[in-house]
Amino acid sequence: MRKPPFPAQSGLWGKPTIINNVETLAHAVRIINEGAEQFRKLGTAASPGTKTFALTGHVANTGLVEVPFGTTLRDVVFAIGGGITDRRGKITRDGFKAVQIGGPSGGWRKGPVAGSGARCKRRSYARSNAVWESEGPIA
């Protein structure tokens, strides 16, 4: 069976087509406008820049979030997400049991590790098959 051509050879309307995600394009604009050095000031030395993802689950504030790499999971859930909520939507101090990172293809962080100072960085959760590149933390 013959494979279809790559989009760069024959894509939209049979013409060469570049495929990038929105996050990549947004970063490219920022780097062009402000320079690579300025962009690298965000995040950490090993993981420069920012990460955009959807925060959902039992948190007070759900939605789209952009944080510098190196931001702790605790800050994402509590400072940005507003904290863990119970079944009635009220904020609770003892409801942080686990967080899933990376959507359906990701992994889980349970117990104290989930609420710890674990930092959002590239490949930081590789042992649990959870990577920030796939977005979607669910608390």
MIDOSE-1310 file (N, C-alpha, C; in nm, 2 decimals, decimal comma, always signed):
residues 139
mrkp	+0,08/-0,12/+0,00/+0,00/+0,00/+0,00/+0,09/+0,13/+0,00; +0,06/+0,22/-0,08/+0,13/+0,34/-0,10/+0,10/+0,44/+0,01; +0,20/+0,50/+0,07/+0,18/+0,61/+0,17/+0,14/+0,74/+0,11; +0,06/+0,82/+0,17/+0,02/+0,95/+0,12/+0,15/+1,04/+0,13
pfpa	+0,15/+1,15/+0,05/+0,27/+1,24/+0,06/+0,27/+1,32/+0,19; +0,38/+1,36/+0,23/+0,39/+1,45/+0,35/+0,33/+1,59/+0,31; +0,27/+1,65/+0,41/+0,20/+1,78/+0,38/+0,30/+1,89/+0,33; +0,43/+1,88/+0,36/+0,53/+1,97/+0,31/+0,55/+1,95/+0,16
qsgl	+0,51/+1,84/+0,11/+0,52/+1,81/-0,03/+0,39/+1,84/-0,11; +0,28/+1,79/-0,05/+0,15/+1,81/-0,11/+0,05/+1,81/+0,00; +0,00/+1,93/+0,04/-0,09/+1,94/+0,15/-0,22/+2,00/+0,11; -0,26/+2,11/+0,17/-0,38/+2,19/+0,14/-0,39/+2,22/-0,01
wgkp	-0,50/+2,19/-0,07/-0,52/+2,22/-0,22/-0,40/+2,16/-0,30; -0,34/+2,06/-0,26/-0,23/+1,99/-0,33/-0,10/+2,07/-0,33; -0,09/+2,18/-0,25/+0,03/+2,26/-0,24/+0,11/+2,23/-0,12; +0,24/+2,26/-0,12/+0,32/+2,24/+0,00/+0,26/+2,32/+0,12
tiin	+0,25/+2,25/+0,23/+0,18/+2,31/+0,35/+0,26/+2,28/+0,47; +0,28/+2,39/+0,55/+0,35/+2,38/+0,68/+0,25/+2,35/+0,79; +0,28/+2,26/+0,88/+0,19/+2,23/+0,99/+0,26/+2,26/+1,12; +0,20/+2,36/+1,20/+0,26/+2,39/+1,33/+0,14/+2,41/+1,42
nvet	+0,16/+2,39/+1,55/+0,05/+2,42/+1,65/+0,05/+2,57/+1,68; -0,06/+2,61/+1,74/-0,08/+2,76/+1,77/+0,03/+2,80/+1,87; +0,06/+2,72/+1,97/+0,16/+2,76/+2,07/+0,29/+2,79/+2,00; +0,33/+2,71/+1,91/+0,46/+2,73/+1,84/+0,46/+2,86/+1,76
laha	+0,35/+2,89/+1,69/+0,34/+3,01/+1,62/+0,34/+3,13/+1,71; +0,27/+3,12/+1,82/+0,27/+3,23/+1,92/+0,41/+3,26/+1,98; +0,48/+3,16/+2,01/+0,62/+3,17/+2,05/+0,70/+3,24/+1,95; +0,69/+3,20/+1,82/+0,77/+3,25/+1,71/+0,75/+3,40/+1,70
vrii	+0,62/+3,45/+1,71/+0,60/+3,59/+1,70/+0,67/+3,66/+1,82; +0,66/+3,61/+1,94/+0,72/+3,67/+2,05/+0,87/+3,68/+2,03; +0,93/+3,57/+1,99/+1,08/+3,57/+1,97/+1,12/+3,67/+1,86; +1,04/+3,67/+1,75/+1,08/+3,77/+1,64/+1,07/+3,91/+1,69
nega	+0,96/+3,94/+1,77/+0,94/+4,08/+1,82/+1,03/+4,12/+1,93; +1,06/+4,03/+2,02/+1,14/+4,06/+2,14/+1,28/+4,01/+2,14; +1,31/+3,91/+2,06/+1,44/+3,85/+2,05/+1,45/+3,72/+2,14; +1,53/+3,63/+2,09/+1,55/+3,50/+2,16/+1,60/+3,52/+2,30
eqfr	+1,69/+3,62/+2,32/+1,75/+3,64/+2,46/+1,64/+3,68/+2,56; +1,55/+3,76/+2,52/+1,44/+3,80/+2,60/+1,34/+3,68/+2,64; +1,32/+3,60/+2,53/+1,23/+3,48/+2,55/+1,30/+3,38/+2,65; +1,43/+3,37/+2,64/+1,50/+3,27/+2,73/+1,51/+3,32/+2,87
klgt	+1,47/+3,44/+2,90/+1,47/+3,49/+3,04/+1,35/+3,43/+3,11; +1,25/+3,39/+3,03/+1,13/+3,33/+3,09/+1,16/+3,18/+3,11; +1,11/+3,12/+3,22/+1,13/+2,98/+3,25/+1,26/+2,96/+3,31; +1,32/+2,84/+3,29/+1,45/+2,80/+3,35/+1,55/+2,78/+3,24
aasp	+1,68/+2,76/+3,28/+1,78/+2,75/+3,18/+1,76/+2,62/+3,09; +1,72/+2,52/+3,16/+1,70/+2,39/+3,08/+1,56/+2,39/+3,00; +1,47/+2,47/+3,05/+1,33/+2,48/+2,99/+1,29/+2,62/+2,97; +1,35/+2,69/+2,88/+1,32/+2,84/+2,86/+1,18/+2,85/+2,80
gtkt	+1,11/+2,97/+2,83/+0,99/+3,00/+2,77/+0,87/+2,97/+2,86; +0,75/+2,96/+2,80/+0,63/+2,94/+2,88/+0,56/+2,82/+2,82; +0,46/+2,77/+2,90/+0,37/+2,66/+2,86/+0,23/+2,70/+2,87; +0,15/+2,68/+2,77/+0,01/+2,71/+2,77/-0,07/+2,57/+2,78
falt	-0,17/+2,57/+2,87/-0,25/+2,45/+2,88/-0,38/+2,48/+2,94; -0,47/+2,38/+2,94/-0,60/+2,40/+2,99/-0,60/+2,34/+3,13; -0,64/+2,41/+3,23/-0,65/+2,36/+3,37/-0,80/+2,33/+3,40; -0,82/+2,21/+3,44/-0,96/+2,17/+3,46/-0,97/+2,07/+3,58
ghva	-1,09/+2,03/+3,61/-1,11/+1,94/+3,73/-1,17/+2,01/+3,84; -1,14/+1,96/+3,96/-1,20/+2,02/+4,09/-1,11/+2,14/+4,14; -1,10/+2,24/+4,06/-1,03/+2,36/+4,10/-1,13/+2,48/+4,08; -1,11/+2,58/+4,16/-1,20/+2,70/+4,16/-1,20/+2,77/+4,03
ntgl	-1,08/+2,79/+3,97/-1,07/+2,86/+3,84/-1,02/+2,77/+3,73; -1,11/+2,73/+3,64/-1,06/+2,65/+3,53/-1,04/+2,74/+3,41; -0,97/+2,69/+3,31/-0,95/+2,77/+3,19/-0,81/+2,76/+3,13; -0,79/+2,84/+3,03/-0,66/+2,84/+2,97/-0,56/+2,92/+3,05
vevp	-0,44/+2,86/+3,06/-0,33/+2,92/+3,15/-0,20/+2,92/+3,08; -0,12/+3,02/+3,10/+0,01/+3,02/+3,04/+0,11/+3,06/+3,16; +0,20/+2,97/+3,19/+0,30/+3,00/+3,30/+0,44/+2,97/+3,24; +0,54/+3,04/+3,31/+0,68/+3,01/+3,27/+0,71/+2,87/+3,31
fgtt	+0,79/+2,80/+3,23/+0,85/+2,67/+3,28/+0,92/+2,70/+3,41; +0,91/+2,60/+3,50/+0,96/+2,62/+3,63/+0,86/+2,65/+3,74; +0,74/+2,69/+3,70/+0,63/+2,71/+3,79/+0,59/+2,58/+3,86; +0,57/+2,59/+3,99/+0,54/+2,46/+4,06/+0,40/+2,42/+4,03
lrdv	+0,37/+2,29/+4,05/+0,24/+2,24/+4,03/+0,15/+2,30/+4,14; +0,20/+2,32/+4,26/+0,12/+2,38/+4,37/+0,08/+2,52/+4,33; +0,16/+2,60/+4,26/+0,12/+2,73/+4,22/+0,02/+2,73/+4,11; +0,03/+2,63/+4,02/-0,07/+2,62/+3,91/-0,21/+2,59/+3,97
vfai	-0,21/+2,49/+4,07/-0,34/+2,45/+4,12/-0,40/+2,55/+4,22; -0,31/+2,61/+4,31/-0,36/+2,69/+4,42/-0,36/+2,84/+4,38; -0,25/+2,89/+4,33/-0,24/+3,04/+4,30/-0,32/+3,07/+4,18; -0,31/+2,99/+4,07/-0,38/+3,02/+3,95/-0,52/+2,96/+3,95
gggi	-0,52/+2,83/+3,99/-0,65/+2,76/+3,99/-0,74/+2,79/+4,10; -0,69/+2,86/+4,20/-0,78/+2,90/+4,31/-0,80/+2,80/+4,42; -0,74/+2,68/+4,41/-0,75/+2,58/+4,51/-0,84/+2,47/+4,46; -0,84/+2,36/+4,54/-0,92/+2,24/+4,52/-1,07/+2,27/+4,57
tdrr	-1,16/+2,22/+4,49/-1,30/+2,23/+4,54/-1,36/+2,10/+4,57; -1,46/+2,10/+4,66/-1,53/+1,97/+4,69/-1,64/+1,95/+4,59; -1,73/+1,85/+4,62/-1,84/+1,82/+4,52/-1,94/+1,93/+4,50; -1,95/+2,02/+4,60/-2,04/+2,13/+4,59/-1,98/+2,26/+4,54
gkit	-1,85/+2,25/+4,50/-1,78/+2,36/+4,44/-1,72/+2,46/+4,54; -1,71/+2,42/+4,67/-1,65/+2,50/+4,78/-1,51/+2,46/+4,79; -1,42/+2,56/+4,81/-1,28/+2,54/+4,82/-1,25/+2,46/+4,95; -1,17/+2,36/+4,94/-1,13/+2,28/+5,06/-0,98/+2,27/+5,07
rdgf	-0,93/+2,25/+5,19/-0,79/+2,25/+5,22/-0,73/+2,10/+5,20; -0,82/+2,00/+5,22/-0,77/+1,87/+5,22/-0,82/+1,78/+5,11; -0,85/+1,84/+5,00/-0,90/+1,77/+4,88/-0,80/+1,73/+4,77; -0,68/+1,77/+4,79/-0,58/+1,75/+4,68/-0,52/+1,61/+4,69
kavq	-0,58/+1,52/+4,61/-0,54/+1,38/+4,62/-0,45/+1,34/+4,50; -0,47/+1,40/+4,38/-0,39/+1,36/+4,27/-0,41/+1,46/+4,16; -0,32/+1,46/+4,06/-0,33/+1,54/+3,94/-0,29/+1,46/+3,82; -0,36/+1,47/+3,72/-0,33/+1,40/+3,59/-0,27/+1,51/+3,50
iggp	-0,15/+1,48/+3,45/-0,09/+1,57/+3,36/-0,08/+1,51/+3,22; -0,11/+1,58/+3,12/-0,09/+1,53/+2,98/-0,21/+1,47/+2,92; -0,33/+1,50/+2,97/-0,45/+1,45/+2,90/-0,46/+1,30/+2,91; -0,54/+1,24/+2,81/-0,56/+1,10/+2,81/-0,43/+1,02/+2,79
sggw	-0,33/+1,08/+2,73/-0,21/+1,00/+2,71/-0,11/+1,03/+2,82; -0,14/+1,10/+2,92/-0,05/+1,14/+3,03/-0,05/+1,04/+3,15; +0,01/+1,09/+3,26/+0,02/+1,01/+3,38/-0,03/+1,08/+3,50; -0,03/+1,02/+3,61/-0,09/+1,07/+3,74/+0,03/+1,10/+3,83
rkgp	+0,01/+1,20/+3,91/+0,09/+1,23/+4,03/+0,00/+1,23/+4,15; +0,03/+1,14/+4,24/-0,06/+1,12/+4,36/+0,00/+1,17/+4,48; -0,09/+1,19/+4,58/-0,06/+1,23/+4,72/+0,03/+1,35/+4,73; +0,12/+1,35/+4,82/+0,21/+1,46/+4,85/+0,28/+1,51/+4,73
vags	+0,32/+1,42/+4,64/+0,40/+1,46/+4,52/+0,31/+1,56/+4,44; +0,18/+1,53/+4,43/+0,09/+1,61/+4,35/+0,08/+1,75/+4,40; +0,08/+1,77/+4,53/+0,07/+1,90/+4,59/+0,20/+1,96/+4,63; +0,31/+1,90/+4,59/+0,44/+1,95/+4,63/+0,49/+2,06/+4,54
garc	+0,62/+2,09/+4,55/+0,68/+2,19/+4,47/+0,73/+2,14/+4,34; +0,68/+2,03/+4,29/+0,72/+1,97/+4,16/+0,70/+2,08/+4,06; +0,80/+2,10/+3,98/+0,80/+2,21/+3,88/+0,76/+2,16/+3,74; +0,69/+2,25/+3,67/+0,65/+2,23/+3,53/+0,77/+2,26/+3,45
krrs	+0,82/+2,15/+3,39/+0,94/+2,17/+3,30/+0,93/+2,05/+3,20; +1,00/+2,07/+3,09/+1,00/+1,97/+2,99/+1,06/+1,84/+3,04; +0,98/+1,73/+3,02/+1,02/+1,59/+3,06/+1,03/+1,58/+3,21; +0,97/+1,66/+3,29/+0,99/+1,65/+3,43/+0,92/+1,54/+3,50
yars	+0,82/+1,48/+3,43/+0,74/+1,37/+3,49/+0,75/+1,25/+3,40; +0,87/+1,23/+3,33/+0,88/+1,12/+3,24/+0,86/+0,98/+3,30; +0,90/+0,96/+3,42/+0,88/+0,83/+3,48/+0,74/+0,79/+3,50; +0,65/+0,89/+3,51/+0,50/+0,86/+3,52/+0,43/+0,88/+3,39
navw	+0,51/+0,89/+3,28/+0,45/+0,91/+3,14/+0,37/+1,04/+3,13; +0,40/+1,13/+3,22/+0,33/+1,26/+3,21/+0,43/+1,37/+3,17; +0,40/+1,44/+3,06/+0,49/+1,55/+3,02/+0,40/+1,67/+3,00; +0,46/+1,79/+3,03/+0,39/+1,91/+3,02/+0,36/+1,95/+2,87
eseg	+0,43/+1,89/+2,78/+0,41/+1,92/+2,64/+0,27/+1,88/+2,59; +0,21/+1,78/+2,66/+0,08/+1,74/+2,61/-0,03/+1,81/+2,69; +0,00/+1,90/+2,77/-0,10/+1,99/+2,83/-0,20/+1,92/+2,92; -0,30/+1,99/+2,97/-0,42/+1,94/+3,03/-0,41/+1,89/+3,17
pia	-0,35/+1,96/+3,27/-0,35/+1,91/+3,41/-0,50/+1,91/+3,46; -0,53/+1,80/+3,52/-0,67/+1,78/+3,58/-0,64/+1,75/+3,73; -0,69/+1,84/+3,82/-0,68/+1,82/+3,96/-0,80/+1,76/+4,02
